[in-house]
């Protein structure tokens, strides 16, 4: 199963939107979702501080900032994530 990581932080409206989009996409695509709070890790805060939210698919960053549901769906299709409709 593919693994999606959402790098985010508390009190971030873009992160909340990204979380909602990924939850919706889980109804159509088979993937495991892990949310990581960058504020719990100095290296992640330094790496992603101004980019969040960041969506990573199997180790590859595929979206950041304003997350787009259709763009992620297209990437899932290209990367052969299992579609469950």
N, C-alpha and C positions, 0 to 999 in steps of 0.2 A: 504494500500500500504506500502511496506517495505521502510525503510529510510536508506540511505547510507550517512555517513559523511566522508568527506575527510579532514583530518587535514594536513595543508600544510603551506608554507610561500613563499613569493616572491623570485625570483631569485634562484629557486631550480629546477634543471633539472629533478630530480626524481619525483618531485611533478607535473611538466608539463606532464611527461610521464604517471603518474597515472591518471591525469585529462583526458588525451586523451583516455586511456584504459576504464575508467568509462563512458565516452561519447559514445564510441563504444558499450559498454555493454548495454547502455540504449536502443539501437536499438533492442536488443534481450530479455531483461529482464525488467519487470515493477518495477521500484523503483524511489523514489524521491532522488535527489542528493543535498546535502548541502556541500559547501566548507567553511572551517573555517580556517582563518589565525591565526596560533598560536602566532604570534608576537603581536597580539592585546590583549592577555591575559597572564599575568605572570604565572598563574598556568598551563596553557596549554604549555607555553614555557618550563617550568620546567619539565613537564610530558613527552612531546614529542620531546623536542629539538633535540636529536640525533637520533630519530627513524623515523622522517618524510620521506616520507609521511606515514600517517596511515589511513587505510580504516576501517571504523566501520559499521557494519550492525546491525541495531536495538539494538544499545548499546553494541555490542560485537566486539572487535578488531579482524579483520580477516586477515589483511595483513599489512605489514609495510616495509619500505625501498624500495627494488626493487619489485614493484608490478607486479604480474603475472596474465595475463588475464585468462589463463586456470584454474589456482588455484581459482580465484574468481568465475568463472563460476561454478566450481565444488561445491564450498561452497554455492553459490546461489541455486543450485539444491538440495543440502542436506538440506538447510534451508527453502525449499519450496517457494522461490521467484517465482512469476508468470513468466513463459516463454512465450514470445510473438512472438518469432521466427523472 
